[in-house]
Amino acid sequence: MKYLLSILTFCSVLFLGISSSFANYQAGSLTAKQQAIIPIASYTATGDLNNLKTAVNEGLDNGLTINETKEIMVHLYAYCGFPRALNGLATVDEVLSERQSKNIHDTMGNDATPLPANTDILALGTRVQTQLAGAPVNIVSSSGIDYMLKAHLFGDLFARDILTYPEREIATISALASMNGTES
């Protein structure tokens, strides 16, 4: 577990270090809350629900709110699929029930702020993707996937303000580093 956390922390910090909008992050500067995202994302992505329970408990103990913990699952569905995200959410609910039965009261946290009705989600997503990548990105081989990445992933998901962009990047890199076949 310590080895996995070390690798994932390094990958997260490395990604944050090369991402233009987060160039000020340096090794070892992740908060306890940010560090708690790493195993939650990893175990969600690999479907390791027993270890996910432990990671969720530790995350809640280290400052993650209930909504932040659930938002990790919402975010990760785009990377590891609905089945793993839904299993992760069910595991969070199970952990919360167990904690409540032990008289542990966790902080709910904020809900996502609704976007104005006239929000151009494609334009928003394009701005977010460009900010995170450091330059405009266009996938010329498929206009459909380019649209989905911009409008849905970087628009709809990243617009949800429950997690910060760095926290979403930590979850993303942790999940991708844990799954097979995602090296590229």
SERO-4910 file (N, C-alpha, C, O; in steps of 0.05 Angstrom, whole numbers):
BEGIN
 pado doro    nc1    nc2    nc3   cac1   cac2   cac3    cc1    cc2    cc3    oc1    oc2    oc3
  Met    A     16    -24      0      0      0      0     17     25      0     12     44    -15
  Lys    A     39     25     17     56     49     18     70     53     -9     73     76    -18
  Tyr    A     78     31    -22     90     33    -48     71     45    -69     79     63    -84
  Leu    A     46     36    -69     26     47    -87     21     76    -82     20     92   -101
  Leu    A     19     84    -57     15    112    -50     39    129    -59     36    151    -68
  Ser    A     63    118    -55     87    134    -64     87    138    -94     92    160   -103
  Ile    A     81    117   -109     81    120   -138     59    139   -146     63    157   -163
  Leu    A     35    136   -135     13    153   -143     17    182   -134     10    200   -149
  Thr    A     29    186   -111     36    213   -103     55    226   -122     52    249   -130
  Phe    A     76    211   -130     95    221   -149     82    227   -175     87    249   -186
  Cys    A     65    210   -186     52    214   -211     34    239   -209     33    255   -228
  Ser    A     20    242   -187      2    265   -184     18    291   -183     11    310   -196
  Val    A     39    291   -168     55    315   -165     69    321   -192     71    344   -200
  Leu    A     79    300   -206     91    304   -232     71    316   -251     78    336   -265
  Phe    A     47    306   -252     27    316   -270     20    345   -263     18    362   -280
  Leu    A     17    350   -237     10    377   -228     34    396   -234     29    419   -241
  Gly    A     58    386   -232     81    402   -238     84    410   -267     94    432   -273
  Ile    A     74    393   -286     77    400   -314     52    414   -325     52    425   -346
  Ser    A     30    413   -310      6    427   -318     10    457   -314     16    465   -291
  Ser    A      6    472   -335     13    501   -333     -1    516   -311     10    534   -300
  Ser    A    -26    509   -306    -41    524   -286    -34    516   -257    -43    530   -238
  Phe    A    -18    495   -254    -11    486   -227     20    484   -224     29    467   -209
  Ala    A     35    501   -237     64    499   -238     76    504   -211    100    498   -207
  Asn    A     61    516   -192     73    521   -165     73    497   -147     86    499   -125
  Tyr    A     60    475   -154     61    451   -137     89    439   -138    102    439   -159
  Gln    A     98    430   -115    124    417   -113    121    391    -98    101    388    -83
  Ala    A    140    373   -101    138    347    -88    134    351    -58    147    368    -45
  Gly    A    116    335    -47    110    336    -19     91    358    -10     86    361     14
  Ser    A     80    372    -29     62    394    -21     33    387    -21     16    404    -17
  Leu    A     26    362    -26     -2    354    -25    -12    354      4      2    345     22
  Thr    A    -35    364      8    -48    364     34    -56    335     41    -57    318     24
  Ala    A    -63    331     66    -73    305     74    -99    298     59   -103    275     51
  Lys    A   -115    318     54   -140    314     39   -134    305     10   -145    286      0
  Gln    A   -115    319     -2   -107    312    -30    -95    284    -31   -100    269    -49
  Gln    A    -78    278    -11    -66    252    -10    -87    230     -7    -84    208    -17
  Ala    A   -108    236      8   -130    216     12   -145    210    -14   -156    188    -16
  Ile    A   -144    228    -33   -158    223    -59   -144    201    -74   -157    186    -89
  Ile    A   -118    199    -71   -102    180    -87   -112    151    -84   -119    138   -104
  Pro    A   -112    139    -60   -121    112    -57   -151    108    -64   -159     87    -74
  Ile    A   -167    129    -58   -196    126    -64   -199    124    -95   -214    106   -104
  Ala    A   -185    140   -110   -187    139   -139   -175    113   -149   -187    100   -167
  Ser    A   -153    105   -138   -140     80   -147   -157     55   -143   -161     39   -161
  Tyr    A   -168     53   -119   -185     29   -113   -211     30   -127   -223      9   -133
  Thr    A   -222     54   -132   -246     56   -148   -241     46   -176   -256     30   -187
  Ala    A   -219     55   -188   -212     49   -215   -206     19   -219   -212      8   -240
  Thr    A   -195      6   -199   -189    -22   -201   -211    -40   -191   -210    -65   -193
  Gly    A   -231    -28   -179   -254    -44   -168   -247    -59   -142   -261    -78   -136
  Asp    A   -227    -50   -128   -218    -63   -103   -235    -50    -80   -226    -32    -67
  Leu    A   -259    -61    -76   -278    -49    -58   -270    -52    -29   -277    -35    -12
  Asn    A   -257    -74    -22   -248    -77      6   -228    -56     14   -231    -44     35
  Asn    A   -208    -51     -2   -188    -30      3   -201     -3      0   -192     16     13
  Leu    A   -221      0    -17   -234     25    -21   -248     34      6   -248     57     13
  Lys    A   -260     14     19   -273     20     45   -253     33     64   -259     53     77
  Thr    A   -229     21     66   -209     32     84   -200     60     75   -198     78     91
  Ala    A   -197     63     48   -188     89     38   -209    111     42   -203    134     48
  Val    A   -235    104     39   -256    123     44   -257    131     74   -259    155     80
  Asn    A   -254    112     92   -253    119    120   -230    138    126   -233    157    140
  Glu    A   -206    132    115   -183    149    119   -187    176    106   -179    196    118
  Gly    A   -200    177     83   -205    202     70   -223    220     87   -218    244     90
  Leu    A   -244    208     97   -263    223    114   -249    233    139   -253    255    149
  Asp    A   -231    216    150   -216    223    174   -196    245    168   -188    260    186
  Asn    A   -188    248    143   -167    267    135   -179    292    122   -165    308    109
  Gly    A   -205    297    126   -216    322    118   -234    322     93   -245    343     86
  Leu    A   -236    300     79   -254    299     56   -283    300     67   -289    287     87
  Thr    A   -300    315     54   -328    315     61   -342    292     47   -330    279     30
  Ile    A   -366    287     55   -382    266     42   -385    272     12   -381    255     -5
  Asn    A   -393    297      6   -397    304    -22   -371    304    -38   -372    296    -62
  Glu    A   -349    311    -27   -323    309    -41   -316    280    -47   -307    274    -69
  Thr    A   -321    263    -27   -315    235    -31   -332    223    -53   -323    208    -70
  Lys    A   -358    230    -53   -376    220    -74   -369    232   -101   -372    219   -122
  Glu    A   -360    257   -101   -352    271   -126   -329    257   -140   -326    258   -164
  Ile    A   -311    245   -124   -289    230   -136   -300    208   -154   -291    204   -176
  Met    A   -321    195   -145   -334    173   -160   -347    185   -185   -345    174   -207
  Val    A   -361    207   -181   -375    220   -204   -354    227   -225   -359    222   -249
  His    A   -332    239   -217   -311    247   -236   -299    222   -250   -294    223   -274
  Leu    A   -295    201   -235   -281    178   -246   -297    161   -265   -286    145   -279
  Tyr    A   -323    165   -266   -339    149   -285   -329    153   -313   -330    135   -330
  Ala    A   -319    177   -319   -309    184   -346   -283    169   -352   -276    166   -375
  Tyr    A   -269    159   -332   -244    146   -335   -245    116   -331   -231    101   -345
  Cys    A   -262    107   -313   -263     78   -308   -291     66   -311   -295     42   -306
  Gly    A   -310     82   -321   -337     71   -327   -357     73   -305   -350     76   -281
  Phe    A   -382     73   -313   -404     74   -294   -404     51   -274   -408     56   -250
  Pro    A   -399     26   -282   -400      4   -262   -381      8   -239   -389      5   -216
  Arg    A   -357     16   -245   -337     20   -223   -345     45   -206   -343     45   -182
  Ala    A   -354     66   -219   -362     90   -205   -387     84   -187   -388     93   -164
  Leu    A   -406     69   -197   -429     63   -182   -422     44   -158   -433     47   -136
  Asn    A   -404     25   -163   -395      8   -141   -380     24   -120   -383     19    -96
  Gly    A   -365     44   -129   -351     62   -111   -371     78    -94   -367     80    -70
  Leu    A   -392     88   -107   -412    103    -92   -426     85    -71   -432     94    -49
  Ala    A   -432     61    -79   -445     42    -61   -427     36    -37   -436     34    -14
  Thr    A   -401     35    -42   -382     30    -21   -380     54     -2   -379     51     22
  Val    A   -381     78    -13   -381    102      4   -406    102     21   -404    107     45
  Asp    A   -429     95     10   -454     94     26   -452     73     48   -461     78     70
  Glu    A   -439     51     42   -435     30     62   -417     40     85   -423     36    109
  Val    A   -396     53     78   -378     64     98   -392     85    115   -389     86    139
  Leu    A   -408    102    102   -422    123    117   -442    110    137   -445    120    159
  Ser    A   -456     89    129   -474     75    147   -459     64    171   -468     66    194
  Glu    A   -436     51    165   -420     40    187   -410     62    206   -411     58    231
  Arg    A   -402     84    195   -392    106    212   -415    118    228   -411    125    252
  Gln    A   -438    121    216   -461    132    231   -469    113    254   -476    122    276
  Ser    A   -467     87    249   -474     68    271   -454     69    294   -460     61    316
  Lys    A   -430     80    288   -409     83    308   -410    112    319   -392    120    334
  Asn    A   -431    126    313   -435    154    322   -413    173    311   -406    192    325
  Ile    A   -403    167    287   -384    185    274   -400    202    255   -414    192    237
  His    A   -398    228    259   -414    247    242   -395    262    223   -379    279    232
  Asp    A   -397    255    198   -380    268    177   -394    292    166   -418    295    167
  Thr    A   -377    310    156   -387    335    144   -398    330    116   -384    317    100
  Met    A   -422    339    111   -434    335     84   -419    350     63   -413    338     42
  Gly    A   -412    375     67   -398    391     47   -418    403     28   -442    399     29
  Asn    A   -407    419      9   -424    434    -10   -434    416    -32   -421    396    -40
  Asp    A   -457    423    -43   -466    412    -68   -454    428    -91   -444    450    -86
  Ala    A   -455    417   -115   -445    432   -138   -462    456   -143   -487    455   -141
  Thr    A   -450    478   -149   -464    503   -155   -476    500   -183   -462    494   -202
  Pro    A   -502    504   -186   -514    502   -213   -503    523   -232   -498    546   -224
  Leu    A   -499    516   -257   -489    535   -277   -513    551   -287   -536    542   -287
  Pro    A   -508    576   -295   -529    592   -306   -542    577   -330   -528    563   -345
  Ala    A   -567    581   -334   -582    567   -356   -570    572   -383   -572    555   -401
  Asn    A   -558    595   -387   -548    602   -414   -518    595   -417   -506    605   -436
  Thr    A   -507    578   -400   -479    571   -402   -474    555   -428   -488    536   -434
  Asp    A   -454    564   -443   -445    549   -467   -424    529   -457   -401    535   -453
  Ile    A   -434    505   -452   -417    484   -439   -393    476   -457   -372    469   -446
  Leu    A   -397    477   -483   -374    471   -501   -353    493   -498   -329    486   -497
  Ala    A   -360    518   -498   -341    540   -495   -327    538   -467   -303    542   -465
  Leu    A   -343    532   -446   -332    529   -420   -312    506   -419   -289    510   -409
  Gly    A   -319    484   -430   -302    460   -430   -276    465   -446   -255    456   -439
  Thr    A   -279    479   -468   -255    486   -485   -236    503   -469   -212    499   -470
  Arg    A   -247    523   -454   -230    540   -438   -215    524   -416   -191    527   -411
  Val    A   -230    507   -403   -219    491   -381   -197    472   -392   -175    470   -381
  Gln    A   -204    458   -414   -184    439   -426   -159    454   -434   -137    445   -430
  Thr    A   -162    478   -446   -139    493   -455   -123    502   -431    -98    502   -431
  Gln    A   -136    511   -410   -122    519   -385   -106    496   -374    -83    500   -366
  Leu    A   -118    473   -372   -105    450   -359    -82    439   -377    -62    430   -367
  Ala    A    -86    439   -403    -66    428   -422    -44    449   -428    -23    441   -436
  Gly    A    -50    474   -424    -31    495   -429    -32    504   -458    -17    523   -465
  Ala    A    -48    492   -474    -51    500   -503    -77    488   -513    -87    469   -501
  Pro    A    -89    499   -534   -113    487   -546   -108    458   -554    -87    451   -564
  Val    A   -129    442   -550   -127    413   -558   -150    408   -577   -173    414   -571
  Asn    A   -144    395   -599   -165    386   -618   -159    358   -627   -137    352   -636
  Ile    A   -178    341   -624   -175    313   -633   -187    311   -661   -211    309   -664
  Val    A   -169    313   -681   -179    315   -708   -189    288   -719   -204    287   -738
  Ser    A   -181    266   -706   -190    240   -717   -219    234   -710   -231    216   -723
  Ser    A   -231    249   -691   -259    244   -685   -271    270   -673   -265    277   -650
  Ser    A   -288    283   -689   -301    307   -678   -320    299   -655   -325    316   -638
  Gly    A   -331    275   -655   -349    266   -634   -335    265   -607   -345    275   -587
  Ile    A   -312    252   -607   -297    249   -581   -286    276   -573   -285    282   -549
  Asp    A   -278    293   -592   -268    319   -585   -290    335   -572   -285    349   -551
  Tyr    A   -314    334   -582   -337    348   -571   -342    337   -542   -346    353   -524
  Met    A   -343    311   -539   -349    299   -513   -328    307   -492   -335    313   -470
  Leu    A   -303    306   -500   -282    314   -481   -286    343   -473   -284    349   -449
  Lys    A   -290    360   -492   -293    389   -485   -319    395   -471   -319    407   -449
  Ala    A   -341    387   -482   -367    394   -471   -373    379   -445   -382    390   -425
  His    A   -369    353   -446   -378    337   -423   -356    335   -402   -361    343   -379
  Leu    A   -333    324   -409   -313    320   -389   -303    347   -377   -305    352   -353
  Phe    A   -292    364   -394   -281    389   -384   -302    411   -380   -297    430   -366
  Gly    A   -325    407   -391   -348    426   -386   -365    417   -363   -363    428   -341
  Asp    A   -381    397   -368   -400    387   -347   -386    378   -322   -394    388   -300
  Leu    A   -367    361   -324   -354    350   -299   -337    370   -285   -339    374   -261
  Phe    A   -318    383   -300   -300    402   -287   -315    427   -277   -304    441   -260
  Ala    A   -338    432   -287   -354    455   -278   -365    450   -250   -373    469   -236
  Arg    A   -367    425   -242   -377    419   -216   -356    427   -195   -334    416   -195
  Asp    A   -363    446   -179   -343    458   -161   -339    445   -134   -330    457   -115
  Ile    A   -347    420   -133   -343    405   -107   -313    398   -103   -303    400    -81
  Leu    A   -300    391   -125   -271    387   -124   -257    408   -140   -268    419   -160
  Thr    A   -233    415   -133   -217    435   -148   -205    421   -172   -205    396   -174
  Tyr    A   -195    437   -191   -181    425   -214   -157    407   -205   -155    385   -215
  Pro    A   -140    417   -186   -119    399   -178   -129    373   -165   -117    352   -170
  Glu    A   -150    374   -150   -161    350   -138   -172    331   -160   -169    307   -157
  Arg    A   -184    342   -180   -194    325   -202   -170    313   -218   -171    290   -226
  Glu    A   -149    328   -221   -125    317   -234   -112    295   -218   -103    275   -229
  Ile    A   -111    299   -191   -101    278   -174   -117    252   -177   -106    231   -180
  Ala    A   -143    255   -176   -161    231   -179   -156    219   -207   -155    194   -209
  Thr    A   -155    235   -227   -151    224   -255   -125    209   -258   -125    186   -267
  Ile    A   -103    221   -250    -77    208   -253    -75    184   -235    -64    163   -244
  Ser    A    -86    185   -212    -86    161   -194   -102    138   -206    -93    115   -205
  Ala    A   -125    144   -218   -141    123   -230   -126    112   -254   -124     87   -257
  Leu    A   -117    129   -272   -104    120   -296    -78    104   -290    -72     85   -304
  Ala    A    -63    113   -270    -38     99   -263    -44     71   -251    -27     54   -251
  Ser    A    -68     67   -241    -76     42   -229    -87     22   -248    -88     -2   -242
  Met    A    -97     31   -271   -110     13   -290    -90      4   -311    -71     17   -317
  Asn    A    -96    -19   -322    -80    -30   -344    -89    -18   -370   -113    -12   -374
  Gly    A    -70    -14   -388    -77     -5   -415    -81     25   -418    -92     33   -438
  Thr    A    -73     40   -398    -78     69   -400    -51     84   -401    -50    109   -396
  Glu    A    -30     70   -407     -3     82   -407      0    106   -425     13    126   -418
  Ser    A    -13    106   -448     -9    128   -467    -25    152   -458    -24    173   -471
***
